[in-house]
């Protein structure tokens, strides 16, 4: 069963977009897909699809980078995870 993670964010300054793109541009590799969607000038969604829940727990780099922006007060971040049905 595939597993997904959805990270929604609102940047406190649109000038941070290059930073978001640096760690979360759309990409595909075996067992993993990542999509970056810009929903407005300062907000967007990072959507990740993993082979299973275990592989999601092993691949945390994008999640940690997004949370670092939140900790530095550069963005508001919300995360949702679950099995694809």
Secondary structure, 3 states (H helix, E strand, C coil): CCEEEEEEEEECCHHHHHHHHHHHCCEEECCEEEEEEEEECCEEEEEEEECCHHHHHHCCHHHHHHHHHHHCCCEEEEEEEEECC
